[in-house]
Amino acid sequence: MAKKTEGSKEHDHHEGHFVVPFPILRNVALALLALTALTVFTARLHLGWVAAPIAFIIASIKAMLVMAFFMGLKFDSLLNRIIFSTAFIFLAVFYFFCALDVFSRIKEISTL
């Protein structure tokens, strides 16, 4: 057994890769298919202004499932989860200001 020195390349904190069991992946895939069907169903209902928020909520749930299970963030380190969460917080702020801009415009009536 080699003696570790301060400049050694060996890492004591390295964790192995977690393999997600197949039944969990299957259930997540089925949930994604069900949410996709729900998206198509709600798109055909013509819900007016409520359609976009509902579509965003469903898409957010699907994105969280993909990131948590297929990308393995659920089983990854806390630092990676914080980095991804921070990115989504900034994305939400970006969407908020874009929506604020769109909804605060004054509707012009054509004079023609």
N, C-alpha and C positions, 0 to 999 in steps of 0.2 A: 504494500500500500504506500503510495507516494505521499510524502509530507506536504501539506499545503503551506504555501508561503503567502505573504501579503499580496504579491503581484500575480497570484495564480489565476488561471482562467476558469477554474471550476466555480460553480455557483451553488451555494447551499439553499438558496431560496427558490430554485426552479421547481415548478409544479408540473406534473404531467398533464397531457391534454385529456379533457374529459370527453368520453364518447357517450353521446346521448342515445339512450335505448330506443330501439325501433318502434315500440308501441307509442312512445311519446311523440316521435316524429310523425308517425302515421296519424295520430289524433290531431296534431297541429296542422298537418296538410289537409285533413278533412275539415277542420275549422276554417282554414283559409278558403277552401272551396265553398263552404256554406256562406261565408261572408261575401265572397264574390257573387254568389247567387242572390244574396240579399241586396247587394249593390245594384245588380241588374233589375231586380224586382222594384226597388225604390225609385230607380231612374224612370221606370215606365208609369209610375203613379202621378207624375206631373204635380209635385208638391209645392211648386212656386218657389218663394225665397227660402223655404226650409230645406229644399233639396240639396243645396250646396253644403250647409253645415252637417247634414246627415251623411253625405258622401265623405266629407272630411273626417268625421268621427269613425266611420267604418274603415276608411283608409288608414287612419292612425292606429286602430286596433290591429289591422293586418300587418302594418309595419312593425309594431311592437312584438307581435308573435314571431315574425321573421327574424328580427334582431335578437330576441331572447333565446330562441331555440335553434334556428338554423345557423345563426352567426355565433351562437354559444355565449352570449353576454350574460345569460342567467347563471352560468357556471364559471364565469371569468372573474378577474380581480375587480375589486371595488373601484380602482382608479379608472379602468376602462369604462365601467358603467357611468361614472361621474362625467367623463369626457363626452360620451354619447348623450347623456342627459343635458349637459350644458349646451351642446350643439342644438338640441331640440328646443331648449328654452329660447335661444337666440332666433331660431326659425319661427317660433310662436310670436316673438316680438316683431319680427319682420312682417309676418302675416297680419298682425294687429295694425301696424302702421299703414300697410297697403290697404286693408279694409277700411281704416279710418279715412284715408284719402278718397277712396271710391265712394263711400257712403256720405261723405260731407260735401260732395259736389252739388251745386245748384242745378236743377234740371232746367234747361233752356227750352222754351217753346219756340218753334220755328215761326218766323214772320211771313213765310212764303205761302 
